[in-house]
Amino acid sequence: MCGIVGFTGEISAKDVLLHGLKALEYRGYDSAGIAVETENGIKNIKTVGKVSNLVDKVNEYGDSLKATTGIGHTRWATHGGVTAENAHPHRAGKVTLVHNGIIENYQELAAQFKEKGLEPVSETDTEIAAMVINDCYTDNPIEAVKAAVKRLKGAYAFCIIFDDYPENIYAIRNGSPLVATNTDEGSFIASDMVAIVKYSKDYFVLPEHHIATITKDSISIMDLKFREVEPDMMHVSWDATAAKKGGYEYFMLKEIHEQPEALTNTIVPRIVGGLPDFSVDGVDDSIFEGINNITITACGTAMHAGLIGKTIIEKYVRIPVNVEIASEYRYKNPIVDEHTLVILVSQSGETADTLEALRLSKARNAKTLSIVNVKGSSIARESDYVLYTHAGPEIAVASTKAYMVQMSVMYLIMLRLALLKKTVDEAEVRRLTAELIHVPDYVKTILDSDKAIQKISNKIINANSLFYIGRGLDYVLSCEGSLKLKEITYIHSEAYAAGELKHGTISLITDNVPVIAVATQKDVLAKTVSNIVEVRSRGAFVIMITTEDVDVNTSLCDHILVLPKVDQDFAPFGAAVMLQYIAYYTSYAKGLNVDQPRNLAKSVTVE
């Protein structure tokens, strides 16, 4: 969950590394460091806090850091506290490295070194990995890396410098991501393309269990049997400006406003002749043949997109859909077989639990379809088929546009399945497809509602707890709204199916406790209104989100947010924007760092 970057070439290494770390800071911001190869050997500089603190410290060295080779790291702490000693890079003997992942057997390895009289300086698993590699090293870096990884258990992406080969970087990964490219300026490697897209839009993903030897002129790859491998080159369609704030104060607000474009880019290429079609993705209809159930597995926000998918697929296609938390899926002996379609949802395509869920599903002969945003990611490569969401880079930790496009793909899958299985006639599929095509414009109209929401957010900033309620699609949407609020405002928040209030939760409703009621589903509106009356009668401060064609008594709530008229099955796209705004402006009003909430990182590449 950390961010790593490496460079060797013809330009200033520290400049490349600091630029890359700033771009990767969404992956971790507890501490940061760089190691560069100077005339006097490797200089290792690290500090607690954000990359800006590291920049200040690096600048103190002035011209003494003239170097064209180096590695850098921005940390999300897993092993050991947030201290300068625990920050990366770590050094052992002739080995200096940065690491993203978790070494599961580090305590056992540390005990072995202790018997030899060797103890680490830090509390990290990473320093133990450096000690293992150094222990395996004689004079051949590749042999050392190969021998070391046989002793290491867990997930890792390493970038390594050996003292004896000062202009080379060696890299290997297992689970955690690494992308690389070579240009006239040199060779680059990083956790994510946002760190290096300034220098090139062409890249490759380092295959798992392959060792990269990175020189200023080239990058060579070999497997663990020392056979050379030619990488598969890819190209990003966005440029460096997409990973900048573009005049917005926070990335989250920028990404909320990018949702109409992301939706258009995701939906429009998959509509042919007014009907959903996945030919552009190379997804053949055969993947949907012979299936009698669907399992959607994901984590966090992606799992909430899966809940939307479950609701609409079951409504229109009439086959059972299970939504599984990926971190639980592989440990519960899931019931999947050759008649199951397993849909894996992950923005990064590297989410560790989701990747393991994919591998288990394939082992049980299920068909697998991934919905990811990053080309060449591990989940995309290992799935039978992949549908890419064309959201571009998402930098804020709290996901917005990724969630929106994941939802849109769920609707596309539903429509294609309904057409193939004839559970809905073609005319109705065409009508629903037309509704989906208009969703980007619909979302665009709601972006202007932020001023009203900002005023409402100012009224809930002092709340200790907050509740979201809804029924049907409104309930599953409330789950995402609640997650958004708690992760960036630190207000305790829970989402409940409105009808469940009387089964215990209503005991928590007292004077001025905020309740956000999502009420866009007309077929259950009367019942949701009854639940609003219940909480209001107990003193709740009620904010209601509904659509303009719904006739409700505005005295039922303290504030009402009204969406433009829309087919109720597509209301989640508009209501999601309002829930995102509520979280954003509440966090902003509290004076918090919206993009980088405490204890969280963007990509969860460890279990």
C-alpha positions as CSV (number, residue, x, y, z in Angstrom):
1,M,0.0,0.0,0.0
2,C,3.1,2.2,-0.2
3,G,4.4,4.0,-3.2
4,I,7.8,3.3,-4.7
5,V,9.7,4.8,-7.6
6,G,13.1,4.2,-9.1
7,F,15.2,5.9,-11.8
8,T,18.6,5.6,-13.5
9,G,19.5,7.7,-16.5
10,E,20.8,11.0,-17.7
11,I,18.9,13.5,-15.6
12,S,18.7,14.3,-11.9
13,A,17.5,11.3,-9.9
14,K,16.3,13.3,-6.9
15,D,14.1,15.4,-9.1
16,V,12.5,12.3,-10.7
17,L,12.1,10.6,-7.4
18,L,10.6,13.6,-5.6
19,H,8.2,14.2,-8.5
20,G,7.2,10.5,-8.5
21,L,6.7,10.4,-4.7
22,K,4.5,13.5,-4.8
23,A,2.3,11.8,-7.4
24,L,2.3,8.5,-5.4
25,E,1.5,10.1,-2.0
26,Y,-2.1,8.9,-2.2
27,R,-0.7,5.4,-1.6
28,G,0.8,6.4,1.8
29,Y,1.8,9.5,3.6
30,D,3.2,8.5,7.0
31,S,6.8,9.0,6.0
32,A,9.0,9.2,2.9
33,G,12.6,8.8,1.8
34,I,15.0,8.5,-1.1
35,A,18.4,6.8,-1.6
36,V,20.6,8.2,-4.4
37,E,24.0,7.1,-5.7
38,T,26.4,9.9,-5.2
39,E,30.2,10.2,-5.7
40,N,30.6,9.3,-2.1
41,G,28.3,6.3,-2.2
42,I,24.6,5.9,-1.5
43,K,23.0,8.8,0.4
44,N,19.8,7.7,2.3
45,I,17.5,10.6,3.3
46,K,14.2,9.9,5.0
47,T,11.7,11.7,7.2
48,V,8.4,11.4,9.0
49,G,5.4,13.0,7.4
50,K,4.5,14.0,3.9
51,V,6.6,14.2,0.8
52,S,6.8,18.0,1.3
53,N,8.8,17.3,4.5
54,L,11.2,15.1,2.5
55,V,11.6,17.8,-0.2
56,D,12.6,20.3,2.5
57,K,15.2,17.9,3.9
58,V,16.6,17.0,0.5
59,N,17.0,20.7,-0.4
60,E,19.2,21.1,2.6
61,Y,21.8,19.0,0.9
62,G,22.1,21.3,-2.1
63,D,24.5,20.3,-4.9
64,S,25.9,17.4,-2.9
65,L,23.1,15.2,-4.2
66,K,24.1,15.2,-7.8
67,A,23.1,11.7,-8.8
68,T,21.4,10.0,-11.7
69,T,20.4,6.8,-10.0
70,G,18.1,6.3,-7.0
71,I,15.0,4.8,-5.4
72,G,12.3,6.4,-3.4
73,H,9.3,5.5,-1.1
74,T,6.3,7.0,0.5
75,R,5.0,4.9,3.3
76,W,1.7,3.6,4.7
77,A,2.8,2.0,8.0
78,T,2.1,-1.7,8.5
79,H,5.0,-3.0,10.6
80,G,6.5,-0.5,13.1
81,G,5.4,2.9,14.1
82,V,5.7,6.1,12.1
83,T,9.3,7.0,12.7
84,A,12.3,8.0,10.6
85,E,14.0,4.7,11.5
86,N,11.0,2.8,10.0
87,A,10.8,4.9,6.9
88,H,12.2,3.5,3.6
89,P,14.7,3.0,2.0
90,H,16.2,0.4,4.2
91,R,19.8,-0.7,4.1
92,A,21.6,-3.9,5.0
93,G,25.2,-4.5,4.1
94,K,25.6,-3.8,0.4
95,V,21.8,-3.7,-0.2
96,T,19.5,-0.7,-0.2
97,L,15.8,-1.3,-1.1
98,V,12.3,0.0,-1.0
99,H,9.3,-2.2,-0.6
100,N,5.5,-2.3,-1.0
101,G,3.8,-5.3,0.6
102,I,4.1,-7.4,3.7
103,I,6.7,-10.1,4.5
104,E,4.6,-12.6,6.5
105,N,7.6,-14.6,8.0
106,Y,9.7,-11.7,9.0
107,Q,9.7,-12.5,12.7
108,E,10.9,-16.0,12.0
109,L,13.7,-14.6,9.8
110,A,14.6,-12.0,12.3
111,A,15.0,-14.7,15.0
112,Q,17.4,-16.5,12.6
113,F,19.5,-13.4,12.2
114,K,19.5,-12.7,15.9
115,E,21.1,-16.1,16.5
116,K,23.9,-14.9,14.2
117,G,24.2,-11.7,16.3
118,L,22.5,-9.6,13.6
119,E,19.6,-7.3,14.6
120,P,17.7,-4.7,12.6
121,V,17.7,-1.0,13.3
122,S,14.0,-0.6,12.6
123,E,10.9,-2.5,13.5
124,T,9.9,-3.2,9.9
125,D,9.5,-6.4,7.9
126,T,11.3,-4.5,5.0
127,E,14.6,-4.3,6.7
128,I,14.5,-8.0,7.4
129,A,14.0,-8.5,3.6
130,A,17.0,-6.3,2.9
131,M,19.0,-8.5,5.4
132,V,17.9,-11.6,3.6
133,I,18.9,-10.3,0.2
134,N,22.3,-9.1,1.6
135,D,22.8,-12.5,3.2
136,C,22.3,-14.2,-0.2
137,Y,24.5,-11.8,-2.0
138,T,28.1,-12.7,-3.1
139,D,28.7,-10.8,-6.4
140,N,25.6,-11.5,-8.5
141,P,22.5,-9.4,-7.8
142,I,20.2,-11.5,-9.8
143,E,21.3,-14.7,-8.1
144,A,20.9,-13.0,-4.7
145,V,17.3,-11.8,-5.5
146,K,16.4,-15.3,-6.8
147,A,17.7,-17.0,-3.6
148,A,16.2,-14.4,-1.3
149,V,12.6,-14.6,-2.6
150,K,12.7,-18.4,-1.9
151,R,13.1,-17.4,1.8
152,L,10.5,-14.7,1.8
153,K,6.7,-15.4,2.3
154,G,4.1,-12.7,1.6
155,A,3.5,-9.9,-0.9
156,Y,6.2,-7.6,-2.2
157,A,7.4,-5.3,-4.8
158,F,11.1,-4.5,-4.4
159,C,13.4,-2.0,-6.0
160,I,17.0,-2.7,-5.0
161,I,20.4,-1.1,-5.4
162,F,23.6,-3.0,-4.8
163,D,26.7,-1.0,-3.8
164,D,28.8,-2.9,-6.3
165,Y,26.4,-2.0,-9.2
166,P,25.7,1.7,-8.5
167,E,24.0,2.6,-11.8
168,N,21.6,-0.4,-11.8
169,I,18.3,-1.0,-10.1
170,Y,16.9,-4.5,-9.7
171,A,13.2,-5.2,-9.2
172,I,10.9,-8.1,-8.5
173,R,7.3,-8.4,-7.4
174,N,4.8,-10.8,-6.0
175,G,1.3,-9.4,-5.8
176,S,2.2,-5.7,-5.4
177,P,2.3,-3.7,-8.6
178,L,5.2,-2.3,-10.6
179,V,5.2,-0.6,-14.0
180,A,8.3,0.5,-15.9
181,T,9.5,2.2,-19.0
182,N,12.7,3.3,-20.8
183,T,13.1,6.6,-22.6
184,D,16.0,8.7,-24.0
185,E,16.2,10.2,-20.5
186,G,16.7,6.9,-18.8
187,S,14.7,4.1,-17.2
188,F,11.8,4.5,-14.8
189,I,10.0,2.1,-12.5
190,A,7.1,2.8,-10.1
191,S,4.0,1.5,-8.3
192,D,1.8,3.4,-10.6
193,M,2.0,5.3,-13.9
194,V,1.0,8.6,-12.3
195,A,4.6,8.7,-11.1
196,I,6.2,8.4,-14.5
197,V,3.6,9.5,-17.1
198,K,5.3,12.9,-17.2
199,Y,8.2,11.1,-19.0
200,S,6.4,8.5,-21.1
201,K,2.9,7.2,-21.8
202,D,4.2,3.9,-22.9
203,Y,4.9,1.3,-20.2
204,F,4.8,-2.4,-19.3
205,V,3.8,-4.2,-16.1
206,L,6.6,-6.2,-14.6
207,P,5.3,-9.8,-14.6
208,E,5.1,-11.5,-11.2
209,H,8.2,-13.6,-10.1
210,H,10.4,-12.0,-12.8
211,I,13.5,-10.0,-12.1
212,A,14.1,-6.7,-13.9
213,T,17.6,-5.4,-14.4
214,I,17.2,-1.6,-15.0
215,T,20.0,0.4,-16.5
216,K,20.0,3.9,-17.9
217,D,19.9,2.5,-21.5
218,S,17.5,-0.5,-21.1
219,I,15.4,-2.8,-19.0
220,S,15.8,-6.5,-19.3
221,I,13.5,-9.1,-17.7
222,M,14.1,-12.7,-16.9
223,D,12.1,-15.3,-15.0
224,L,13.5,-17.3,-12.1
225,K,15.0,-19.8,-14.5
226,F,17.0,-17.0,-16.0
227,R,15.1,-17.1,-19.3
228,E,14.7,-13.7,-20.9
229,V,11.2,-12.4,-21.4
230,E,9.9,-9.7,-23.7
231,P,7.5,-7.3,-21.9
232,D,4.0,-6.5,-23.2
233,M,4.0,-2.8,-23.9
234,M,0.9,-0.7,-23.1
235,H,-0.2,2.9,-23.5
236,V,-2.1,5.2,-21.3
237,S,-4.7,7.5,-22.9
238,W,-4.4,10.2,-20.3
239,D,-1.4,12.6,-19.7
240,A,0.3,14.1,-16.6
241,T,-2.3,16.8,-16.3
242,A,-5.0,14.2,-15.4
243,A,-3.0,13.5,-12.2
244,K,-3.0,17.2,-11.2
245,K,-5.6,19.2,-9.4
246,G,-6.5,21.4,-12.4
247,G,-7.5,24.4,-10.3
248,Y,-9.5,22.4,-7.7
249,E,-8.4,22.6,-4.1
250,Y,-8.7,18.9,-3.6
251,F,-8.5,15.9,-6.0
252,M,-11.8,14.6,-4.6
253,L,-13.7,17.6,-5.8
254,K,-12.0,17.4,-9.2
255,E,-12.8,13.8,-9.5
256,I,-16.5,14.4,-8.6
257,H,-16.6,16.8,-11.5
258,E,-14.9,14.4,-13.8
259,Q,-17.7,11.8,-13.4
260,P,-19.8,12.8,-16.5
261,E,-16.7,12.4,-18.8
262,A,-15.7,9.1,-17.1
263,L,-19.3,7.8,-17.5
264,T,-19.3,8.8,-21.2
265,N,-16.0,7.1,-21.8
266,T,-17.2,3.9,-20.1
267,I,-20.7,3.7,-21.5
268,V,-20.7,5.0,-25.1
269,P,-18.2,2.6,-26.7
270,R,-20.3,-0.3,-25.4
271,I,-23.5,0.8,-27.1
272,V,-24.0,-0.5,-30.6
273,G,-27.2,0.2,-32.5
274,G,-28.9,1.2,-29.3
275,L,-28.1,-2.0,-27.5
276,P,-25.3,-3.0,-25.1
277,D,-22.4,-4.7,-26.7
278,F,-19.0,-5.8,-25.4
279,S,-17.3,-6.6,-28.7
280,V,-14.9,-3.7,-28.2
281,D,-13.7,-5.4,-25.1
282,G,-13.3,-8.8,-26.7
283,V,-15.9,-10.2,-24.3
284,D,-17.8,-12.9,-26.1
285,D,-21.4,-13.7,-25.1
286,S,-20.2,-17.2,-24.4
287,I,-19.1,-16.1,-20.9
288,F,-22.8,-15.6,-20.1
289,E,-23.9,-19.0,-21.5
290,G,-24.7,-21.8,-19.0
291,I,-24.6,-19.6,-15.9
292,N,-27.3,-20.0,-13.3
293,N,-25.9,-17.7,-10.7
294,I,-23.5,-14.7,-10.3
295,T,-21.1,-13.9,-7.5
296,I,-19.7,-10.4,-7.3
297,T,-16.6,-10.1,-5.0
298,A,-14.9,-6.8,-4.1
299,C,-13.8,-4.6,-1.2
300,G,-15.1,-1.3,0.2
301,T,-16.5,1.0,-2.4
302,A,-16.2,-1.5,-5.2
303,M,-18.2,-4.0,-3.1
304,H,-20.9,-1.3,-2.8
305,A,-21.0,-1.0,-6.6
306,G,-21.5,-4.8,-6.6
307,L,-24.6,-4.4,-4.3
308,I,-26.1,-2.0,-6.9
309,G,-25.3,-4.7,-9.5
310,K,-27.0,-7.4,-7.5
311,T,-30.2,-5.4,-7.1
312,I,-30.6,-4.5,-10.8
313,I,-29.5,-7.9,-12.2
314,E,-31.8,-9.8,-10.0
315,K,-34.7,-7.5,-10.9
316,Y,-34.3,-7.7,-14.6
317,V,-32.4,-10.9,-15.3
318,R,-34.0,-13.1,-12.6
319,I,-30.9,-15.1,-11.6
320,P,-29.5,-15.1,-8.1
321,V,-26.5,-12.8,-7.4
322,N,-24.3,-13.0,-4.3
323,V,-22.1,-10.2,-3.2
324,E,-19.1,-11.3,-1.2
325,I,-16.5,-9.2,0.7
326,A,-13.3,-10.4,-0.9
327,S,-11.4,-10.6,2.3
328,E,-14.0,-13.1,3.6
329,Y,-14.6,-14.9,0.3
330,R,-11.6,-17.2,0.2
331,Y,-12.0,-18.3,3.8
332,K,-15.6,-19.4,3.7
333,N,-15.4,-22.2,1.2
334,P,-17.7,-20.4,-1.4
335,I,-20.1,-22.3,-3.5
336,V,-19.1,-21.6,-7.1
337,D,-18.6,-23.9,-10.0
338,E,-18.6,-24.0,-13.8
339,H,-22.2,-22.5,-13.8
340,T,-21.1,-19.5,-11.8
341,L,-20.0,-16.2,-13.3
342,V,-17.7,-14.5,-10.8
343,I,-17.3,-10.7,-11.3
344,L,-14.3,-9.1,-9.6
345,V,-14.4,-5.4,-9.1
346,S,-11.3,-3.3,-8.3
347,Q,-10.2,0.2,-9.2
348,S,-6.5,-0.6,-9.1
349,G,-6.8,-4.2,-10.3
350,E,-4.2,-5.0,-7.6
351,T,-6.4,-5.3,-4.5
352,A,-4.8,-8.3,-2.7
353,D,-8.0,-9.9,-1.3
354,T,-9.8,-9.6,-4.6
355,L,-6.9,-11.1,-6.5
356,E,-6.9,-14.1,-4.2
357,A,-10.7,-14.4,-4.7
358,L,-10.1,-14.5,-8.4
359,R,-7.6,-17.2,-8.1
360,L,-9.9,-19.3,-5.9
361,S,-12.8,-18.9,-8.4
362,K,-10.7,-20.0,-11.3
363,A,-9.5,-23.0,-9.3
364,R,-13.1,-24.0,-9.0
365,N,-13.8,-23.6,-12.7
366,A,-16.0,-20.6,-12.4
367,K,-16.0,-18.1,-15.3
368,T,-14.3,-14.8,-14.3
369,L,-15.0,-11.3,-15.5
370,S,-13.1,-8.4,-13.9
371,I,-14.1,-4.7,-13.8
372,V,-10.9,-2.7,-13.3
373,N,-9.6,0.7,-14.2
374,V,-5.9,-0.1,-14.7
375,K,-4.7,-1.8,-17.9
376,G,-2.4,-4.7,-17.4
377,S,-3.1,-5.0,-13.7
378,S,-2.9,-8.4,-12.0
379,I,-6.7,-8.9,-11.8
380,A,-7.2,-7.9,-15.4
381,R,-4.4,-10.2,-16.6
382,E,-5.6,-13.2,-14.7
383,S,-9.3,-13.0,-15.4
384,D,-11.0,-14.8,-18.3
385,Y,-12.3,-11.5,-19.5
386,V,-12.0,-7.8,-18.4
387,L,-14.1,-4.7,-18.8
388,Y,-12.0,-1.6,-18.3
389,T,-13.6,1.4,-16.7
390,H,-12.2,4.5,-18.4
391,A,-12.1,6.8,-15.4
392,G,-8.5,7.9,-15.7
393,P,-6.3,8.2,-12.6
394,E,-8.1,8.6,-9.3
395,I,-5.9,10.2,-6.7
396,A,-8.1,11.0,-3.8
397,V,-8.3,8.1,-1.3
398,A,-12.1,8.3,-1.2
399,S,-13.3,6.9,-4.4
400,T,-15.9,8.8,-6.5
401,K,-15.6,8.4,-10.2
402,A,-14.3,4.8,-10.0
403,Y,-17.5,3.9,-8.1
404,M,-19.7,5.7,-10.6
405,V,-18.2,3.9,-13.6
406,Q,-18.2,0.6,-11.8
407,M,-22.0,1.1,-11.3
408,S,-22.4,1.9,-15.0
409,V,-20.7,-1.3,-16.0
410,M,-23.1,-3.3,-13.7
411,Y,-26.0,-1.7,-15.6
412,L,-24.3,-2.7,-19.0
413,I,-23.9,-6.3,-17.8
414,M,-27.5,-6.4,-16.6
415,L,-28.8,-5.1,-20.0
416,R,-26.7,-7.5,-22.0
417,L,-27.8,-10.4,-19.8
418,A,-31.5,-9.4,-20.0
419,L,-31.2,-9.3,-23.8
420,L,-29.5,-12.6,-24.1
421,K,-31.7,-14.5,-21.6
422,K,-34.8,-12.7,-23.0
423,T,-36.0,-11.9,-19.5
424,V,-36.8,-8.4,-20.9
425,D,-38.0,-7.8,-24.4
426,E,-35.8,-5.9,-26.8
427,A,-37.9,-2.7,-26.8
428,E,-37.5,-2.4,-23.0
429,V,-33.7,-3.1,-23.2
430,R,-33.5,-0.3,-25.8
431,R,-35.4,2.0,-23.5
432,L,-33.2,1.2,-20.5
433,T,-30.1,1.6,-22.6
434,A,-31.2,5.0,-23.8
435,E,-31.7,6.0,-20.1
436,L,-28.1,4.8,-19.4
437,I,-26.7,6.8,-22.3
438,H,-28.3,9.9,-20.8
439,V,-26.8,9.3,-17.3
440,P,-23.6,11.4,-17.9
441,D,-25.8,14.5,-18.8
442,Y,-28.0,13.7,-15.8
443,V,-25.0,13.6,-13.5
444,K,-23.8,16.9,-15.0
445,T,-27.0,18.7,-14.0
446,I,-26.5,17.6,-10.3
447,L,-23.0,19.0,-10.0
448,D,-24.4,22.4,-9.6
449,S,-26.1,21.5,-6.3
450,D,-23.0,21.8,-4.3
451,K,-23.7,25.2,-2.7
452,A,-26.9,23.9,-1.1
453,I,-25.2,20.8,0.1
454,Q,-22.3,22.9,1.5
455,K,-24.8,24.7,3.7
456,I,-26.3,21.5,5.0
457,S,-22.8,20.0,5.7
458,N,-22.0,22.9,8.0
459,K,-24.9,21.7,10.2
460,I,-23.6,18.2,10.7
461,I,-19.9,18.9,11.4
462,N,-20.3,18.5,15.1
463,A,-22.2,15.3,15.0
464,N,-20.8,12.3,16.9
465,S,-22.8,9.8,14.9
466,L,-24.9,9.9,11.8
467,F,-27.3,7.4,10.1
468,Y,-28.3,6.8,6.5
469,I,-31.5,5.0,5.7
470,G,-33.2,3.8,2.6
471,R,-34.9,0.9,0.9
472,G,-33.9,-1.2,-2.1
473,L,-31.4,0.7,-4.3
474,D,-31.6,3.6,-1.8
475,Y,-30.3,1.3,0.9
476,V,-27.4,-0.1,-1.0
477,L,-26.5,3.4,-2.1
478,S,-26.7,4.6,1.5
479,C,-24.0,2.0,2.4
480,E,-21.6,3.9,0.0
481,G,-22.7,7.3,1.3
482,S,-22.0,6.2,4.9
483,L,-18.5,4.9,4.0
484,K,-17.6,8.1,2.2
485,L,-18.6,10.2,5.2
486,K,-16.8,8.1,7.9
487,E,-13.6,7.7,5.9
488,I,-13.0,11.5,5.3
489,T,-14.8,13.2,8.2
490,Y,-14.2,10.7,11.0
491,I,-17.8,10.9,12.0
492,H,-19.2,7.6,13.1
493,S,-21.8,6.6,10.4
494,E,-23.9,3.6,9.7
495,A,-26.3,2.7,6.9
496,Y,-29.5,0.8,7.6
497,A,-32.3,-0.6,5.6
498,A,-35.0,1.8,6.8
499,G,-37.4,-1.0,7.8
500,E,-34.8,-2.4,10.2
501,L,-34.8,0.7,12.4
502,K,-37.5,-0.6,14.7
503,H,-35.5,-3.8,15.2
504,G,-33.0,-2.1,17.5
505,T,-31.3,0.8,15.8
506,I,-33.9,3.4,16.5
507,S,-32.8,3.3,20.2
508,L,-29.8,5.3,19.0
509,I,-31.9,8.2,17.6
510,T,-32.1,11.1,20.0
511,D,-32.4,14.9,19.7
512,N,-30.4,16.3,16.7
513,V,-28.9,13.1,15.6
514,P,-28.5,13.5,11.9
515,V,-30.3,11.0,9.6
516,I,-29.8,11.1,5.9
517,A,-32.8,9.5,4.2
518,V,-32.5,8.5,0.6
519,A,-36.0,8.2,-0.9
520,T,-35.9,7.9,-4.7
521,Q,-37.7,4.6,-5.1
522,K,-41.3,5.2,-5.7
523,D,-42.5,1.7,-5.1
524,V,-41.3,1.8,-1.5
525,L,-41.6,5.5,-0.9
526,A,-44.6,5.4,1.4
527,K,-42.8,3.0,3.7
528,T,-39.6,5.1,3.7
529,V,-41.6,8.2,4.5
530,S,-43.1,6.3,7.5
531,N,-39.5,5.5,8.7
532,I,-38.6,9.2,8.3
533,V,-41.6,10.1,10.5
534,E,-40.4,7.6,13.1
535,V,-36.9,9.1,13.4
536,R,-38.2,12.7,13.2
537,S,-40.6,12.0,16.1
538,R,-37.6,11.1,18.2
539,G,-35.8,14.3,17.5
540,A,-33.6,13.4,14.5
541,F,-32.2,16.1,12.3
542,V,-33.4,14.7,8.9
543,I,-31.9,15.4,5.5
544,M,-33.9,13.9,2.7
545,I,-32.7,13.1,-0.8
546,T,-35.5,12.5,-3.4
547,T,-36.5,13.3,-6.9
548,E,-38.6,16.2,-8.2
549,D,-41.4,14.0,-9.4
550,V,-41.9,12.5,-5.9
551,D,-44.7,14.2,-3.9
552,V,-43.7,14.5,-0.3
553,N,-44.5,16.8,2.6
554,T,-41.4,18.9,3.0
555,S,-42.3,19.4,6.7
556,L,-41.2,15.8,7.2
557,C,-37.6,16.8,7.1
558,D,-35.2,19.6,8.1
559,H,-33.6,19.8,4.7
560,I,-34.6,18.3,1.3
561,L,-32.2,17.8,-1.7
562,V,-34.1,17.2,-4.9
563,L,-32.8,15.3,-7.9
564,P,-34.1,16.0,-11.4
565,K,-36.8,13.6,-12.6
566,V,-35.4,10.2,-13.7
567,D,-36.4,6.6,-14.0
568,Q,-36.1,5.3,-10.4
569,D,-33.6,2.6,-11.4
570,F,-31.1,5.2,-12.5
571,A,-31.6,7.6,-9.5
572,P,-28.5,6.1,-7.8
573,F,-26.2,7.9,-10.2
574,G,-27.6,11.3,-9.2
575,A,-28.0,10.5,-5.5
576,A,-24.4,9.3,-5.4
577,V,-23.2,12.7,-6.4
578,M,-25.1,14.3,-3.5
579,L,-23.8,11.8,-1.0
580,Q,-20.2,12.5,-2.3
581,Y,-20.8,16.2,-1.9
582,I,-22.1,15.7,1.7
583,A,-19.0,13.8,2.7
584,Y,-16.6,16.3,0.9
585,Y,-18.1,19.5,2.2
586,T,-18.4,18.1,5.8
587,S,-14.7,17.1,5.7
588,Y,-13.8,20.5,4.2
589,A,-15.8,22.4,6.9
590,K,-14.0,20.4,9.6
591,G,-10.7,21.6,8.2
592,L,-9.5,18.1,7.4
593,N,-7.3,16.9,4.5
594,V,-10.0,15.6,2.2
595,D,-7.7,13.7,-0.1
596,Q,-5.6,12.0,2.5
597,P,-7.7,10.8,5.5
598,R,-5.8,9.4,8.5
599,N,-4.8,5.7,8.5
600,L,-6.0,5.1,4.9
601,A,-4.3,4.6,1.6
602,K,-5.7,4.3,-1.9
603,S,-4.7,0.9,-3.1
604,V,-4.9,-2.0,-0.6
605,T,-2.3,-4.4,-2.0
606,V,-1.9,-6.4,1.2
607,E,-4.3,-8.7,3.0
